[in-house]
Amino acid sequence: MSCSIKLYKLNEFIRKNETGEIDLKKSKHIIHELATAAAFNIESHILLDLRETTVTSISFNTLMDVAIEFASYRSVFRNKIANIVPDNPERLFVAKQFKAALNIQGFEFDYFTTIEDALEWFSDITELKS
């Protein structure tokens, strides 16, 4: 029988939950809110939970506009940014494209479908010997 025990030290993070329809205007507003919170909590990671949102149509240009908006706040987004998205192929495709756009700009961004995976990404993990 094999046993694996890990010790998780969760790092501080700012959480923003959003619901409803997401469009370019709302996306920019969310980024501004997160930037304001991050400016007062420089050591914190960012957790953006969009599982309860819908997106009717998103073009590559819109995606790039949102990435550029993030870049305008580069000085306050210094730590990891996790985006939790609905587990459906269309939203995962958009999240993958957005991740590439932000990673190219030097952001430490990733997307997840569960909060547990995002929290693990934020954590310092030590494997304990059994």
N, CA, C and O atoms as CSV, one atom per row, in Angstrom:
chain,resi,resn,atom,element,x,y,z
A,1,MET,N,N,0.849,-1.177,0.000
A,1,MET,CA,C,0.000,0.000,0.000
A,1,MET,C,C,0.889,1.233,0.000
A,1,MET,O,O,1.806,1.343,0.814
A,2,SER,N,N,0.623,2.142,-0.895
A,2,SER,CA,C,1.371,3.375,-1.022
A,2,SER,C,C,0.579,4.528,-0.407
A,2,SER,O,O,-0.642,4.615,-0.536
A,3,CYS,N,N,1.314,5.396,0.258
A,3,CYS,CA,C,0.659,6.530,0.916
A,3,CYS,C,C,1.438,7.798,0.590
A,3,CYS,O,O,2.661,7.838,0.724
A,4,SER,N,N,0.734,8.810,0.172
A,4,SER,CA,C,1.366,10.085,-0.140
A,4,SER,C,C,0.714,11.168,0.709
A,4,SER,O,O,-0.504,11.347,0.682
A,5,ILE,N,N,1.531,11.877,1.452
A,5,ILE,CA,C,1.032,12.960,2.298
A,5,ILE,C,C,1.745,14.237,1.892
A,5,ILE,O,O,2.970,14.275,1.773
A,6,LYS,N,N,0.955,15.279,1.681
A,6,LYS,CA,C,1.520,16.563,1.286
A,6,LYS,C,C,1.049,17.634,2.258
A,6,LYS,O,O,-0.081,17.603,2.746
A,7,LEU,N,N,1.930,18.570,2.523
A,7,LEU,CA,C,1.618,19.722,3.361
A,7,LEU,C,C,1.451,20.928,2.434
A,7,LEU,O,O,2.361,21.271,1.679
A,8,TYR,N,N,0.279,21.566,2.499
A,8,TYR,CA,C,-0.017,22.718,1.654
A,8,TYR,C,C,0.029,23.984,2.499
A,8,TYR,O,O,-0.651,24.090,3.519
A,9,LYS,N,N,0.830,24.929,2.065
A,9,LYS,CA,C,0.836,26.241,2.688
A,9,LYS,C,C,0.254,27.193,1.649
A,9,LYS,O,O,0.927,27.580,0.694
A,10,LEU,N,N,-0.999,27.560,1.850
A,10,LEU,CA,C,-1.705,28.392,0.880
A,10,LEU,C,C,-1.250,29.833,1.008
A,10,LEU,O,O,-1.283,30.417,2.091
A,11,ASN,N,N,-0.828,30.393,-0.106
A,11,ASN,CA,C,-0.411,31.785,-0.123
A,11,ASN,C,C,-1.634,32.694,-0.229
A,11,ASN,O,O,-2.686,32.282,-0.717
A,12,GLU,N,N,-1.485,33.905,0.225
A,12,GLU,CA,C,-2.566,34.884,0.226
A,12,GLU,C,C,-3.045,35.175,-1.193
A,12,GLU,O,O,-2.247,35.284,-2.124
A,13,PHE,N,N,-4.380,35.300,-1.340
A,13,PHE,CA,C,-4.920,35.629,-2.653
A,13,PHE,C,C,-6.171,36.484,-2.516
A,13,PHE,O,O,-6.854,36.470,-1.493
A,14,ILE,N,N,-6.445,37.223,-3.575
A,14,ILE,CA,C,-7.652,38.039,-3.695
A,14,ILE,C,C,-8.610,37.257,-4.577
A,14,ILE,O,O,-8.224,36.794,-5.651
A,15,ARG,N,N,-9.857,37.103,-4.138
A,15,ARG,CA,C,-10.831,36.340,-4.918
A,15,ARG,C,C,-11.930,37.270,-5.424
A,15,ARG,O,O,-12.466,38.088,-4.677
A,16,LYS,N,N,-12.250,37.129,-6.700
A,16,LYS,CA,C,-13.339,37.872,-7.314
A,16,LYS,C,C,-14.236,36.870,-8.010
A,16,LYS,O,O,-13.797,36.164,-8.918
A,17,ASN,N,N,-15.506,36.800,-7.585
A,17,ASN,CA,C,-16.500,35.957,-8.239
A,17,ASN,C,C,-17.336,36.839,-9.150
A,17,ASN,O,O,-17.683,37.965,-8.795
A,18,GLU,N,N,-17.649,36.329,-10.302
A,18,GLU,CA,C,-18.461,37.090,-11.248
A,18,GLU,C,C,-19.566,36.186,-11.775
A,18,GLU,O,O,-19.373,34.979,-11.915
A,19,THR,N,N,-20.720,36.767,-12.064
A,19,THR,CA,C,-21.847,36.032,-12.627
A,19,THR,C,C,-22.406,36.814,-13.809
A,19,THR,O,O,-22.136,38.004,-13.969
A,20,GLY,N,N,-23.186,36.128,-14.630
A,20,GLY,CA,C,-23.870,36.794,-15.728
A,20,GLY,C,C,-23.064,36.820,-17.007
A,20,GLY,O,O,-22.064,36.118,-17.158
A,21,GLU,N,N,-23.530,37.650,-17.921
A,21,GLU,CA,C,-22.911,37.787,-19.245
A,21,GLU,C,C,-21.626,38.603,-19.149
A,21,GLU,O,O,-21.593,39.653,-18.507
A,22,ILE,N,N,-20.580,38.116,-19.787
A,22,ILE,CA,C,-19.293,38.819,-19.836
A,22,ILE,C,C,-19.106,39.377,-21.243
A,22,ILE,O,O,-19.237,38.658,-22.233
A,23,ASP,N,N,-18.797,40.665,-21.313
A,23,ASP,CA,C,-18.458,41.305,-22.582
A,23,ASP,C,C,-17.200,42.141,-22.367
A,23,ASP,O,O,-16.633,42.129,-21.274
A,24,LEU,N,N,-16.763,42.859,-23.380
A,24,LEU,CA,C,-15.529,43.630,-23.289
A,24,LEU,C,C,-15.602,44.692,-22.201
A,24,LEU,O,O,-14.663,44.839,-21.418
A,25,LYS,N,N,-16.695,45.427,-22.142
A,25,LYS,CA,C,-16.844,46.492,-21.142
A,25,LYS,C,C,-16.788,45.916,-19.724
A,25,LYS,O,O,-16.094,46.453,-18.860
A,26,LYS,N,N,-17.517,44.828,-19.488
A,26,LYS,CA,C,-17.529,44.212,-18.159
A,26,LYS,C,C,-16.151,43.631,-17.821
A,26,LYS,O,O,-15.704,43.710,-16.677
A,27,SER,N,N,-15.485,43.053,-18.816
A,27,SER,CA,C,-14.140,42.501,-18.596
A,27,SER,C,C,-13.178,43.581,-18.130
A,27,SER,O,O,-12.412,43.375,-17.189
A,28,LYS,N,N,-13.219,44.724,-18.786
A,28,LYS,CA,C,-12.331,45.829,-18.408
A,28,LYS,C,C,-12.659,46.341,-17.011
A,28,LYS,O,O,-11.759,46.720,-16.261
A,29,HIS,N,N,-13.932,46.353,-16.662
A,29,HIS,CA,C,-14.331,46.782,-15.314
A,29,HIS,C,C,-13.801,45.797,-14.253
A,29,HIS,O,O,-13.308,46.214,-13.205
A,30,ILE,N,N,-13.907,44.514,-14.530
A,30,ILE,CA,C,-13.400,43.489,-13.600
A,30,ILE,C,C,-11.893,43.647,-13.411
A,30,ILE,O,O,-11.398,43.571,-12.286
A,31,ILE,N,N,-11.166,43.864,-14.497
A,31,ILE,CA,C,-9.713,44.035,-14.410
A,31,ILE,C,C,-9.365,45.248,-13.573
A,31,ILE,O,O,-8.438,45.203,-12.764
A,32,HIS,N,N,-10.103,46.335,-13.763
A,32,HIS,CA,C,-9.868,47.553,-12.976
A,32,HIS,C,C,-10.107,47.275,-11.480
A,32,HIS,O,O,-9.316,47.703,-10.639
A,33,GLU,N,N,-11.183,46.566,-11.152
A,33,GLU,CA,C,-11.457,46.222,-9.745
A,33,GLU,C,C,-10.333,45.371,-9.162
A,33,GLU,O,O,-9.884,45.612,-8.041
A,34,LEU,N,N,-9.884,44.382,-9.919
A,34,LEU,CA,C,-8.794,43.526,-9.438
A,34,LEU,C,C,-7.502,44.314,-9.266
A,34,LEU,O,O,-6.762,44.100,-8.306
A,35,ALA,N,N,-7.232,45.224,-10.195
A,35,ALA,CA,C,-6.013,46.038,-10.100
A,35,ALA,C,C,-6.048,46.925,-8.862
A,35,ALA,O,O,-5.029,47.104,-8.196
A,36,THR,N,N,-7.198,47.472,-8.556
A,36,THR,CA,C,-7.341,48.313,-7.365
A,36,THR,C,C,-7.063,47.488,-6.107
A,36,THR,O,O,-6.325,47.923,-5.223
A,37,ALA,N,N,-7.656,46.300,-6.032
A,37,ALA,CA,C,-7.420,45.431,-4.870
A,37,ALA,C,C,-5.962,44.991,-4.806
A,37,ALA,O,O,-5.373,44.958,-3.726
A,38,ALA,N,N,-5.377,44.652,-5.950
A,38,ALA,CA,C,-3.986,44.191,-5.986
A,38,ALA,C,C,-3.013,45.294,-5.587
A,38,ALA,O,O,-1.969,45.018,-4.995
A,39,ALA,N,N,-3.346,46.528,-5.906
A,39,ALA,CA,C,-2.471,47.652,-5.551
A,39,ALA,C,C,-2.328,47.790,-4.043
A,39,ALA,O,O,-1.294,48.252,-3.559
A,40,PHE,N,N,-3.354,47.395,-3.293
A,40,PHE,CA,C,-3.312,47.478,-1.836
A,40,PHE,C,C,-2.854,46.172,-1.190
A,40,PHE,O,O,-2.687,46.107,0.028
A,41,ASN,N,N,-2.653,45.146,-1.992
A,41,ASN,CA,C,-2.243,43.823,-1.504
A,41,ASN,C,C,-1.211,43.241,-2.463
A,41,ASN,O,O,-1.460,42.227,-3.116
A,42,ILE,N,N,-0.066,43.884,-2.542
A,42,ILE,CA,C,0.954,43.593,-3.548
A,42,ILE,C,C,1.436,42.143,-3.518
A,42,ILE,O,O,1.800,41.610,-4.567
A,43,GLU,N,N,1.450,41.497,-2.380
A,43,GLU,CA,C,1.961,40.121,-2.273
A,43,GLU,C,C,0.920,39.064,-2.621
A,43,GLU,O,O,1.235,37.874,-2.612
A,44,SER,N,N,-0.304,39.464,-2.925
A,44,SER,CA,C,-1.395,38.511,-3.131
A,44,SER,C,C,-1.489,38.020,-4.569
A,44,SER,O,O,-1.206,38.750,-5.518
A,45,HIS,N,N,-1.891,36.775,-4.699
A,45,HIS,CA,C,-2.253,36.223,-5.996
A,45,HIS,C,C,-3.686,36.674,-6.296
A,45,HIS,O,O,-4.360,37.232,-5.430
A,46,ILE,N,N,-4.140,36.431,-7.515
A,46,ILE,CA,C,-5.491,36.803,-7.929
A,46,ILE,C,C,-6.235,35.541,-8.353
A,46,ILE,O,O,-5.719,34.737,-9.129
A,47,LEU,N,N,-7.459,35.371,-7.834
A,47,LEU,CA,C,-8.327,34.270,-8.228
A,47,LEU,C,C,-9.605,34.872,-8.802
A,47,LEU,O,O,-10.368,35.526,-8.091
A,48,LEU,N,N,-9.828,34.651,-10.075
A,48,LEU,CA,C,-11.016,35.153,-10.756
A,48,LEU,C,C,-11.900,33.973,-11.118
A,48,LEU,O,O,-11.551,33.158,-11.972
A,49,ASP,N,N,-13.055,33.890,-10.456
A,49,ASP,CA,C,-13.975,32.770,-10.651
A,49,ASP,C,C,-15.078,33.189,-11.626
A,49,ASP,O,O,-15.953,33.987,-11.292
A,50,LEU,N,N,-15.014,32.632,-12.834
A,50,LEU,CA,C,-15.992,32.949,-13.882
A,50,LEU,C,C,-16.887,31.760,-14.220
A,50,LEU,O,O,-17.479,31.721,-15.298
A,51,ARG,N,N,-16.991,30.797,-13.319
A,51,ARG,CA,C,-17.782,29.598,-13.611
A,51,ARG,C,C,-19.261,29.894,-13.804
A,51,ARG,O,O,-19.951,29.161,-14.511
A,52,GLU,N,N,-19.753,30.955,-13.185
A,52,GLU,CA,C,-21.177,31.304,-13.284
A,52,GLU,C,C,-21.419,32.400,-14.317
A,52,GLU,O,O,-22.368,33.174,-14.195
A,53,THR,N,N,-20.554,32.467,-15.341
A,53,THR,CA,C,-20.702,33.488,-16.370
A,53,THR,C,C,-20.972,32.838,-17.720
A,53,THR,O,O,-20.757,31.642,-17.918
A,54,THR,N,N,-21.449,33.668,-18.639
A,54,THR,CA,C,-21.642,33.235,-20.014
A,54,THR,C,C,-20.963,34.232,-20.938
A,54,THR,O,O,-20.828,35.413,-20.620
A,55,VAL,N,N,-20.544,33.732,-22.076
A,55,VAL,CA,C,-19.956,34.563,-23.120
A,55,VAL,C,C,-20.634,34.152,-24.414
A,55,VAL,O,O,-20.512,33.006,-24.848
A,56,THR,N,N,-21.353,35.090,-25.035
A,56,THR,CA,C,-22.077,34.717,-26.253
A,56,THR,C,C,-21.170,34.699,-27.469
A,56,THR,O,O,-21.306,33.838,-28.338
A,57,SER,N,N,-20.253,35.641,-27.534
A,57,SER,CA,C,-19.379,35.707,-28.692
A,57,SER,C,C,-18.101,36.433,-28.289
A,57,SER,O,O,-18.143,37.501,-27.677
A,58,ILE,N,N,-16.984,35.846,-28.636
A,58,ILE,CA,C,-15.723,36.507,-28.324
A,58,ILE,C,C,-14.780,36.330,-29.516
A,58,ILE,O,O,-14.469,35.215,-29.934
A,59,SER,N,N,-14.350,37.452,-30.033
A,59,SER,CA,C,-13.437,37.433,-31.168
A,59,SER,C,C,-11.998,37.484,-30.668
A,59,SER,O,O,-11.740,37.782,-29.502
A,60,PHE,N,N,-11.082,37.194,-31.557
A,60,PHE,CA,C,-9.669,37.289,-31.215
A,60,PHE,C,C,-9.318,38.727,-30.829
A,60,PHE,O,O,-8.543,38.945,-29.898
A,61,ASN,N,N,-9.878,39.703,-31.535
A,61,ASN,CA,C,-9.614,41.112,-31.231
A,61,ASN,C,C,-10.094,41.484,-29.830
A,61,ASN,O,O,-9.407,42.205,-29.107
A,62,THR,N,N,-11.273,40.990,-29.446
A,62,THR,CA,C,-11.792,41.255,-28.097
A,62,THR,C,C,-10.871,40.640,-27.058
A,62,THR,O,O,-10.560,41.267,-26.045
A,63,LEU,N,N,-10.438,39.419,-27.310
A,63,LEU,CA,C,-9.522,38.735,-26.402
A,63,LEU,C,C,-8.232,39.534,-26.231
A,63,LEU,O,O,-7.727,39.672,-25.117
A,64,MET,N,N,-7.708,40.052,-27.317
A,64,MET,CA,C,-6.489,40.850,-27.257
A,64,MET,C,C,-6.723,42.177,-26.533
A,64,MET,O,O,-5.841,42.648,-25.815
A,65,ASP,N,N,-7.888,42.782,-26.710
A,65,ASP,CA,C,-8.219,44.012,-25.978
A,65,ASP,C,C,-8.205,43.761,-24.467
A,65,ASP,O,O,-7.717,44.592,-23.701
A,66,VAL,N,N,-8.735,42.630,-24.050
A,66,VAL,CA,C,-8.740,42.290,-22.619
A,66,VAL,C,C,-7.308,42.042,-22.137
A,66,VAL,O,O,-6.949,42.467,-21.039
A,67,ALA,N,N,-6.498,41.370,-22.933
A,67,ALA,CA,C,-5.090,41.129,-22.573
A,67,ALA,C,C,-4.326,42.442,-22.460
A,67,ALA,O,O,-3.495,42.602,-21.566
A,68,ILE,N,N,-4.599,43.375,-23.354
A,68,ILE,CA,C,-3.948,44.693,-23.311
A,68,ILE,C,C,-4.382,45.457,-22.061
A,68,ILE,O,O,-3.582,46.174,-21.460
A,69,GLU,N,N,-5.640,45.305,-21.674
A,69,GLU,CA,C,-6.122,45.956,-20.451
A,69,GLU,C,C,-5.360,45.416,-19.238
A,69,GLU,O,O,-4.956,46.185,-18.366
A,70,PHE,N,N,-5.163,44.099,-19.183
A,70,PHE,CA,C,-4.348,43.520,-18.106
A,70,PHE,C,C,-2.954,44.133,-18.111
A,70,PHE,O,O,-2.424,44.497,-17.061
A,71,ALA,N,N,-2.365,44.245,-19.295
A,71,ALA,CA,C,-1.004,44.770,-19.412
A,71,ALA,C,C,-0.897,46.204,-18.925
A,71,ALA,O,O,0.165,46.618,-18.461
A,72,SER,N,N,-1.970,46.962,-19.020
A,72,SER,CA,C,-1.919,48.353,-18.550
A,72,SER,C,C,-1.781,48.435,-17.031
A,72,SER,O,O,-1.442,49.489,-16.493
A,73,TYR,N,N,-2.040,47.330,-16.344
A,73,TYR,CA,C,-1.898,47.268,-14.880
A,73,TYR,C,C,-0.752,46.335,-14.471
A,73,TYR,O,O,-0.747,45.799,-13.362
A,74,ARG,N,N,0.205,46.150,-15.362
A,74,ARG,CA,C,1.311,45.214,-15.113
A,74,ARG,C,C,1.988,45.430,-13.751
A,74,ARG,O,O,2.378,44.467,-13.089
A,75,SER,N,N,2.122,46.680,-13.343
A,75,SER,CA,C,2.855,46.973,-12.103
A,75,SER,C,C,2.180,46.405,-10.860
A,75,SER,O,O,2.854,46.179,-9.855
A,76,VAL,N,N,0.870,46.167,-10.896
A,76,VAL,CA,C,0.205,45.620,-9.709
A,76,VAL,C,C,-0.096,44.131,-9.829
A,76,VAL,O,O,-0.337,43.473,-8.817
A,77,PHE,N,N,-0.086,43.588,-11.040
A,77,PHE,CA,C,-0.309,42.156,-11.214
A,77,PHE,C,C,1.035,41.447,-11.254
A,77,PHE,O,O,1.473,40.991,-12.310
A,78,ARG,N,N,1.686,41.357,-10.107
A,78,ARG,CA,C,3.035,40.793,-10.010
A,78,ARG,C,C,3.044,39.302,-9.715
A,78,ARG,O,O,4.042,38.627,-9.968
A,79,ASN,N,N,1.963,38.790,-9.193
A,79,ASN,CA,C,1.925,37.395,-8.765
A,79,ASN,C,C,1.035,36.571,-9.688
A,79,ASN,O,O,0.637,37.033,-10.757
A,80,LYS,N,N,0.733,35.368,-9.273
A,80,LYS,CA,C,-0.066,34.461,-10.086
A,80,LYS,C,C,-1.504,34.969,-10.222
A,80,LYS,O,O,-2.082,35.533,-9.292
A,81,ILE,N,N,-2.055,34.746,-11.417
A,81,ILE,CA,C,-3.457,35.060,-11.686
A,81,ILE,C,C,-4.106,33.766,-12.158
A,81,ILE,O,O,-3.714,33.201,-13.179
A,82,ALA,N,N,-5.098,33.303,-11.408
A,82,ALA,CA,C,-5.819,32.081,-11.757
A,82,ALA,C,C,-7.227,32.445,-12.197
A,82,ALA,O,O,-7.907,33.250,-11.560
A,83,ASN,N,N,-7.647,31.844,-13.283
A,83,ASN,CA,C,-8.982,32.061,-13.816
A,83,ASN,C,C,-9.707,30.724,-13.777
A,83,ASN,O,O,-9.239,29.745,-14.359
A,84,ILE,N,N,-10.842,30.679,-13.098
A,84,ILE,CA,C,-11.636,29.453,-13.060
A,84,ILE,C,C,-12.783,29.635,-14.049
A,84,ILE,O,O,-13.569,30.576,-13.943
A,85,VAL,N,N,-12.862,28.723,-15.003
A,85,VAL,CA,C,-13.841,28.835,-16.080
A,85,VAL,C,C,-14.754,27.612,-16.099
A,85,VAL,O,O,-14.418,26.570,-15.537
A,86,PRO,N,N,-15.916,27.748,-16.752
A,86,PRO,CA,C,-16.790,26.578,-16.900
A,86,PRO,C,C,-16.085,25.482,-17.690
A,86,PRO,O,O,-15.285,25.755,-18.585
A,87,ASP,N,N,-16.395,24.247,-17.345
A,87,ASP,CA,C,-15.767,23.097,-17.986
A,87,ASP,C,C,-16.525,22.724,-19.260
A,87,ASP,O,O,-17.196,21.694,-19.325
A,88,ASN,N,N,-16.398,23.593,-20.275
A,88,ASN,CA,C,-16.963,23.253,-21.580
A,88,ASN,C,C,-15.946,23.618,-22.658
A,88,ASN,O,O,-15.148,24.536,-22.472
A,89,PRO,N,N,-15.972,22.915,-23.766
A,89,PRO,CA,C,-14.924,23.073,-24.785
A,89,PRO,C,C,-14.746,24.509,-25.292
A,89,PRO,O,O,-13.617,24.958,-25.487
A,90,GLU,N,N,-15.837,25.221,-25.502
A,90,GLU,CA,C,-15.733,26.587,-26.024
A,90,GLU,C,C,-15.022,27.511,-25.049
A,90,GLU,O,O,-14.133,28.265,-25.448
A,91,ARG,N,N,-15.401,27.464,-23.777
A,91,ARG,CA,C,-14.770,28.328,-22.776
A,91,ARG,C,C,-13.331,27.924,-22.516
A,91,ARG,O,O,-12.483,28.785,-22.281
A,92,LEU,N,N,-13.040,26.640,-22.553
A,92,LEU,CA,C,-11.660,26.180,-22.371
A,92,LEU,C,C,-10.779,26.630,-23.531
A,92,LEU,O,O,-9.612,26.960,-23.324
A,93,PHE,N,N,-11.319,26.648,-24.751
A,93,PHE,CA,C,-10.570,27.127,-25.905
A,93,PHE,C,C,-10.218,28.607,-25.743
A,93,PHE,O,O,-9.084,29.012,-26.003
A,94,VAL,N,N,-11.192,29.409,-25.314
A,94,VAL,CA,C,-10.960,30.840,-25.093
A,94,VAL,C,C,-9.929,31.033,-23.982
A,94,VAL,O,O,-9.027,31.861,-24.106
A,95,ALA,N,N,-10.062,30.271,-22.899
A,95,ALA,CA,C,-9.127,30.381,-21.774
A,95,ALA,C,C,-7.704,30.035,-22.209
A,95,ALA,O,O,-6.745,30.674,-21.777
A,96,LYS,N,N,-7.573,29.035,-23.055
A,96,LYS,CA,C,-6.249,28.642,-23.554
A,96,LYS,C,C,-5.631,29.767,-24.384
A,96,LYS,O,O,-4.443,30.056,-24.243
A,97,GLN,N,N,-6.417,30.397,-25.237
A,97,GLN,CA,C,-5.922,31.516,-26.036
A,97,GLN,C,C,-5.534,32.692,-25.147
A,97,GLN,O,O,-4.505,33.332,-25.363
A,98,PHE,N,N,-6.372,32.976,-24.135
A,98,PHE,CA,C,-6.105,34.090,-23.233
A,98,PHE,C,C,-4.832,33.835,-22.428
A,98,PHE,O,O,-4.035,34.745,-22.203
A,99,LYS,N,N,-4.655,32.588,-22.000
A,99,LYS,CA,C,-3.440,32.228,-21.275
A,99,LYS,C,C,-2.207,32.504,-22.136
A,99,LYS,O,O,-1.228,33.071,-21.651
A,100,ALA,N,N,-2.249,32.114,-23.386
A,100,ALA,CA,C,-1.117,32.346,-24.280
A,100,ALA,C,C,-0.839,33.839,-24.433
A,100,ALA,O,O,0.318,34.259,-24.419
A,101,ALA,N,N,-1.894,34.644,-24.580
A,101,ALA,CA,C,-1.725,36.090,-24.736
A,101,ALA,C,C,-1.086,36.713,-23.494
A,101,ALA,O,O,-0.218,37.578,-23.614
A,102,LEU,N,N,-1.506,36.284,-22.308
A,102,LEU,CA,C,-0.947,36.857,-21.076
A,102,LEU,C,C,0.443,36.305,-20.772
A,102,LEU,O,O,1.306,37.049,-20.305
A,103,ASN,N,N,0.677,35.034,-21.022
A,103,ASN,CA,C,1.995,34.456,-20.778
A,103,ASN,C,C,3.058,35.101,-21.660
A,103,ASN,O,O,4.183,35.323,-21.215
A,104,ILE,N,N,2.712,35.397,-22.892
A,104,ILE,CA,C,3.654,36.069,-23.802
A,104,ILE,C,C,4.054,37.429,-23.242
A,104,ILE,O,O,5.183,37.878,-23.437
A,105,GLN,N,N,3.124,38.084,-22.546
A,105,GLN,CA,C,3.397,39.397,-21.970
A,105,GLN,C,C,4.099,39.302,-20.614
A,105,GLN,O,O,4.380,40.326,-19.991
A,106,GLY,N,N,4.382,38.087,-20.157
A,106,GLY,CA,C,5.130,37.915,-18.916
A,106,GLY,C,C,4.290,37.707,-17.668
A,106,GLY,O,O,4.828,37.666,-16.562
A,107,PHE,N,N,2.979,37.576,-17.828
A,107,PHE,CA,C,2.127,37.315,-16.665
A,107,PHE,C,C,2.179,35.841,-16.306
A,107,PHE,O,O,2.312,34.980,-17.176
A,108,GLU,N,N,2.072,35.561,-15.014
A,108,GLU,CA,C,1.991,34.180,-14.546
A,108,GLU,C,C,0.508,33.856,-14.398
A,108,GLU,O,O,-0.061,33.972,-13.312
A,109,PHE,N,N,-0.103,33.449,-15.501
A,109,PHE,CA,C,-1.539,33.237,-15.609
A,109,PHE,C,C,-1.819,31.798,-15.993
A,109,PHE,O,O,-1.119,31.212,-16.818
A,110,ASP,N,N,-2.854,31.237,-15.383
A,110,ASP,CA,C,-3.315,29.915,-15.786
A,110,ASP,C,C,-4.816,29.829,-15.552
A,110,ASP,O,O,-5.384,30.631,-14.810
A,111,TYR,N,N,-5.456,28.851,-16.189
A,111,TYR,CA,C,-6.894,28.663,-16.035
A,111,TYR,C,C,-7.166,27.257,-15.503
A,111,TYR,O,O,-6.390,26.325,-15.714
A,112,PHE,N,N,-8.290,27.141,-14.810
A,112,PHE,CA,C,-8.673,25.892,-14.169
A,112,PHE,C,C,-10.185,25.738,-14.264
A,112,PHE,O,O,-10.894,26.701,-14.554
A,113,THR,N,N,-10.674,24.537,-14.021
A,113,THR,CA,C,-12.123,24.319,-13.974
A,113,THR,C,C,-12.604,24.074,-12.548
A,113,THR,O,O,-13.808,24.045,-12.294
A,114,THR,N,N,-11.669,23.898,-11.618
A,114,THR,CA,C,-12.047,23.719,-10.208
A,114,THR,C,C,-11.226,24.666,-9.335
A,114,THR,O,O,-10.079,24.988,-9.647
A,115,ILE,N,N,-11.827,25.094,-8.260
A,115,ILE,CA,C,-11.121,25.976,-7.334
A,115,ILE,C,C,-9.990,25.233,-6.638
A,115,ILE,O,O,-8.969,25.832,-6.300
A,116,GLU,N,N,-10.164,23.931,-6.421
A,116,GLU,CA,C,-9.131,23.149,-5.751
A,116,GLU,C,C,-7.821,23.161,-6.537
A,116,GLU,O,O,-6.744,23.279,-5.954
A,117,ASP,N,N,-7.916,23.039,-7.852
A,117,ASP,CA,C,-6.706,23.053,-8.676
A,117,ASP,C,C,-6.029,24.418,-8.635
A,117,ASP,O,O,-4.802,24.506,-8.593
A,118,ALA,N,N,-6.827,25.475,-8.648
A,118,ALA,CA,C,-6.258,26.832,-8.575
A,118,ALA,C,C,-5.578,27.056,-7.228
A,118,ALA,O,O,-4.485,27.621,-7.178
A,119,LEU,N,N,-6.208,26.621,-6.135
A,119,LEU,CA,C,-5.614,26.798,-4.810
A,119,LEU,C,C,-4.323,26.001,-4.674
A,119,LEU,O,O,-3.376,26.448,-4.027
A,120,GLU,N,N,-4.288,24.831,-5.282
A,120,GLU,CA,C,-3.049,24.045,-5.251
A,120,GLU,C,C,-1.944,24.793,-6.000
A,120,GLU,O,O,-0.792,24.787,-5.566
A,121,TRP,N,N,-2.278,25.430,-7.107
A,121,TRP,CA,C,-1.307,26.205,-7.883
A,121,TRP,C,C,-0.762,27.376,-7.066
A,121,TRP,O,O,0.401,27.752,-7.218
A,122,PHE,N,N,-1.597,27.950,-6.200
A,122,PHE,CA,C,-1.180,29.061,-5.339
A,122,PHE,C,C,-0.338,28.606,-4.154
A,122,PHE,O,O,0.332,29.424,-3.522
A,123,SER,N,N,-0.363,27.329,-3.849
A,123,SER,CA,C,0.237,26.809,-2.613
A,123,SER,C,C,1.701,26.439,-2.765
A,123,SER,O,O,2.176,26.095,-3.847
A,124,ASP,N,N,2.396,26.523,-1.639
A,124,ASP,CA,C,3.723,25.922,-1.521
A,124,ASP,C,C,3.483,24.522,-0.976
A,124,ASP,O,O,2.900,24.365,0.097
A,125,ILE,N,N,3.924,23.513,-1.701
A,125,ILE,CA,C,3.628,22.123,-1.332
A,125,ILE,C,C,4.911,21.404,-0.948
A,125,ILE,O,O,5.917,21.463,-1.655
A,126,THR,N,N,4.849,20.721,0.192
A,126,THR,CA,C,5.960,19.918,0.669
A,126,THR,C,C,5.478,18.477,0.777
A,126,THR,O,O,4.480,18.203,1.444
A,127,GLU,N,N,6.181,17.562,0.127
A,127,GLU,CA,C,5.835,16.147,0.241
A,127,GLU,C,C,6.425,15.624,1.543
A,127,GLU,O,O,7.625,15.747,1.791
A,128,LEU,N,N,5.564,15.042,2.368
A,128,LEU,CA,C,6.010,14.477,3.640
A,128,LEU,C,C,6.308,13.003,3.453
A,128,LEU,O,O,5.584,12.310,2.739
A,129,LYS,N,N,7.336,12.528,4.070
A,129,LYS,CA,C,7.671,11.101,3.981
A,129,LYS,C,C,6.742,10.317,4.875
A,129,LYS,O,O,6.457,10.710,6.006
A,130,SER,N,N,6.274,9.198,4.347
A,130,SER,CA,C,5.358,8.373,5.131
A,130,SER,C,C,6.087,7.241,5.805
A,130,SER,O,O,5.469,6.442,6.510
